[in-house]
Amino acid sequence: MPATHLYLFLFAVVWALALLFFATRSFKALGVAVALAVAQLLLANTGFYDDTSTAPPRALLLLAPALLLIVAVWATKDGRHLMRAASMPALVLVHVCRIPVELVLHEAWLQDLVPEAMTYSGSNLDIVSGLSAILVWLYLRNVAHPSKAVLVIWNLLCLGLLFNIVITAVLSLPGPMQVLNHDLPNRLVLTSPYVLLPAVVVPIVLFAHLCALLKLRGGGRT
C-alpha cells in the first residue's frame, strides 16, 4: 500500500479513538480501546493471522473481542448510563473516519488486497455515512431542537451500510468459511496495521451508532 494511504488509515484510527473519548469522556473506554489495538497489532506481527487454514478462522478474533466488550457494556447499568450520557455531536463525528477508510479500501482493491465488492466501486457505499456525518453534525450545531426522527433514521441507515460491508468482508476472508470473492479474497485486514480496521475502527463505529440510538430512545439530550 502507498505511504499516503497508510497515513490515511492511521488518521482514521486516531480519529476514531479520539472521538470515542470526546463522546464518552471516559479514560477507561479509551484505555481499553488502545489496549485492544496494541494487543491486536502484537498478535498480527507474530504472524498469527497468516494461517488461514484453521477452522474456525483465526481472523474471527479480530472482531470478536471488541464485540464482546460492547455486549458487556450494553448489559450493565453503568455501561448503559455511559452510552446514554455520550455527546451526540461527537457520536456523529466519529463516522467521519469512514471516509479515509473507504479511500484506503479502494486503493487496496487496486493492489489486489480486497475484492471490488468491498469498495465504493462495488457494493460498499459506506463512504456515504462518513460524508453525511459532516452534514448531520452541522445540522446539530445549527438547529436548536434537532429532530430525533432524523437522527434515528440516519443512524439506522448508516448502521445498515456498516453491516453490509462487514458481512461482505467476513465472508470474503480467505479460509474454509469463505463463500464470497474466491478470486480476490479479503487479505488486507490480516496484515498490520490494517488489523485495526475490524479490531478497533469498526467496533467504535458500531458502538457510536448503538450509543446514539440508545440515547435517542431513552430521551437523552441530543
C-alpha positions in Angstrom: 0.0 0.0 0.0 1.3 3.5 -0.8 2.5 5.5 2.2 -0.2 8.2 1.7 -2.9 5.5 2.2 -1.1 4.1 5.2 -1.2 7.6 6.8 -4.9 7.9 5.8 -5.6 4.7 7.6 -3.7 5.7 10.7 -5.6 9.0 10.7 -8.8 7.1 10.7 -7.7 5.0 13.6 -6.6 8.0 15.7 -9.8 9.9 14.7 -12.0 7.0 15.9 -10.1 6.7 19.2 -10.1 10.5 19.8 -13.8 10.8 19.1 -14.6 7.8 21.3 -13.0 9.7 24.2 -14.7 13.0 23.3 -18.1 11.3 23.1 -17.8 9.3 26.4 -15.2 11.4 28.3 -14.1 8.1 29.7 -10.4 7.4 30.0 -11.3 3.8 30.8 -13.1 3.4 27.5 -10.1 5.0 25.7 -7.7 2.8 27.6 -9.5 -0.4 26.8 -9.7 0.5 23.1 -5.9 1.4 23.0 -5.0 -1.8 24.8 -7.1 -3.8 22.4 -5.4 -2.1 19.5 -1.9 -2.8 20.8 -2.8 -6.4 21.6 -4.1 -7.0 18.0 -1.0 -5.3 16.5 1.3 -7.5 18.5 -0.6 -10.6 17.6 -0.6 -9.7 13.9 3.1 -9.0 13.9 3.7 -12.6 15.2 2.1 -13.9 12.0 -0.9 -15.3 13.9 -3.3 -14.3 11.3 -1.2 -15.5 8.4 -2.6 -19.1 8.8 -5.9 -19.0 7.1 -6.5 -22.8 7.1 -7.8 -23.2 10.6 -11.4 -23.8 11.5 -12.9 -21.6 12.9 -10.8 -18.9 11.2 -8.3 -17.1 13.4 -9.5 -13.9 11.7 -12.7 -14.0 13.7 -10.6 -13.0 16.7 -10.1 -9.6 15.0 -13.7 -8.7 15.6 -14.9 -10.9 18.4 -13.1 -9.4 21.5 -14.4 -5.9 20.8 -17.9 -7.1 20.1 -17.9 -9.0 23.4 -16.8 -5.8 25.1 -19.7 -3.9 23.5 -22.2 -6.5 24.7 -20.7 -6.4 28.2 -21.1 -2.6 28.3 -24.7 -2.8 27.0 -25.6 -5.5 29.5 -24.6 -3.4 32.6 -26.5 -0.5 34.2 -23.3 1.6 34.4 -22.5 0.8 30.8 -25.9 1.9 29.5 -25.5 5.1 31.6 -22.2 5.8 29.9 -23.8 5.2 26.5 -26.8 7.5 27.2 -24.5 10.2 28.6 -22.3 10.3 25.5 -22.1 13.5 23.4 -24.3 13.3 20.3 -22.2 15.6 18.2 -19.1 13.5 19.0 -21.0 10.3 18.3 -21.8 11.7 14.8 -18.3 13.0 14.1 -16.9 9.5 14.8 -18.2 8.4 11.5 -16.0 10.9 9.5 -13.3 8.2 9.9 -15.3 6.1 7.4 -14.2 8.5 4.6 -10.4 7.7 4.8 -11.2 4.0 5.4 -13.1 3.8 2.1 -10.3 5.6 0.2 -7.9 3.0 1.7 -10.1 0.1 0.7 -10.4 1.4 -2.8 -6.6 1.6 -3.1 -6.3 -1.9 -1.6 -8.6 -3.2 -4.3 -6.3 -1.7 -6.9 -3.4 -3.5 -5.1 -5.4 -6.8 -5.2 -5.7 -7.0 -1.4 -9.5 -6.8 -1.2 -12.4 -7.6 -3.6 -14.1 -4.8 -5.6 -17.3 -5.6 -3.6 -15.6 -4.0 -0.5 -15.1 -0.7 -2.2 -17.4 2.2 -3.5 -16.7 0.9 -7.0 -18.6 -2.2 -6.0 -21.4 -2.7 -3.5 -19.9 -0.8 -0.5 -21.5 2.7 -0.1 -20.2 3.2 3.4 -18.4 6.4 2.3 -21.9 8.0 2.3 -22.0 7.5 6.0 -18.8 9.5 6.5 -19.8 12.3 4.2 -23.3 12.6 5.6 -21.9 12.6 9.1 -20.5 16.1 8.4 -23.9 17.3 7.3 -25.6 15.8 10.3 -23.0 17.4 12.6 -23.7 20.8 11.0 -27.4 20.2 11.5 -26.9 19.5 15.2 -24.8 22.7 15.6 -27.2 25.0 13.8 -30.7 23.7 14.8 -31.9 24.5 18.3 -34.1 21.4 18.5 -32.9 18.7 16.2 -35.4 16.1 15.1 -34.9 12.8 16.8 -36.6 11.1 13.9 -34.0 12.4 11.5 -31.2 11.2 13.8 -32.7 7.8 14.3 -33.3 7.2 10.6 -29.7 8.4 9.8 -28.2 6.1 12.4 -30.2 3.1 11.2 -29.3 3.7 7.5 -25.6 4.1 8.3 -25.8 1.0 10.5 -27.2 -0.9 7.5 -24.3 0.3 5.4 -21.9 -0.8 8.1 -23.5 -4.3 8.3 -23.3 -4.6 4.5 -19.5 -4.1 4.3 -18.8 -6.1 7.5 -20.7 -9.1 6.2 -19.0 -8.9 2.8 -15.6 -8.5 4.4 -16.1 -11.5 6.8 -17.5 -13.8 4.0 -14.6 -12.8 1.8 -11.8 -13.7 4.3 -9.6 -16.5 2.9 -10.1 -19.8 4.6 -12.6 -22.7 4.9 -15.5 -20.4 5.7 -15.0 -18.1 2.6 -18.2 -18.0 0.5 -17.6 -14.8 -1.5 -15.0 -13.4 -3.8 -12.8 -16.5 -4.1 -10.9 -14.9 -7.0 -9.8 -12.0 -4.8 -10.2 -12.6 -1.1 -10.0 -10.0 1.7 -6.4 -10.2 2.7 -5.8 -6.6 3.8 -7.3 -7.0 7.3 -4.9 -9.9 8.1 -1.9 -7.6 7.9 -0.5 -5.0 10.3 -1.6 -2.2 10.9 -4.8 -2.9 8.9 -6.0 -5.4 11.5 -7.1 -2.3 13.4 -9.9 -1.9 10.9 -12.0 -4.8 12.2 -10.5 -4.8 15.6 -10.9 -1.2 16.6 -12.4 1.1 14.0 -15.5 -1.0 13.1 -16.3 -1.7 16.7 -16.0 2.1 17.6 -18.3 3.0 14.7 -20.8 0.3 15.8 -20.6 1.5 19.4 -21.3 5.1 18.3 -24.4 4.0 16.5 -25.6 2.0 19.5 -24.9 4.9 21.9 -26.8 7.3 19.7 -29.8 5.0 19.3 -30.0 4.2 23.0 -29.7 7.8 23.8 -32.5 8.8 21.4 -34.7 6.0 22.6 -34.2 6.9 26.2 -34.9 10.6 25.8 -31.3 11.6 26.2 -30.4 15.2 25.3 -29.2 15.5 21.6 
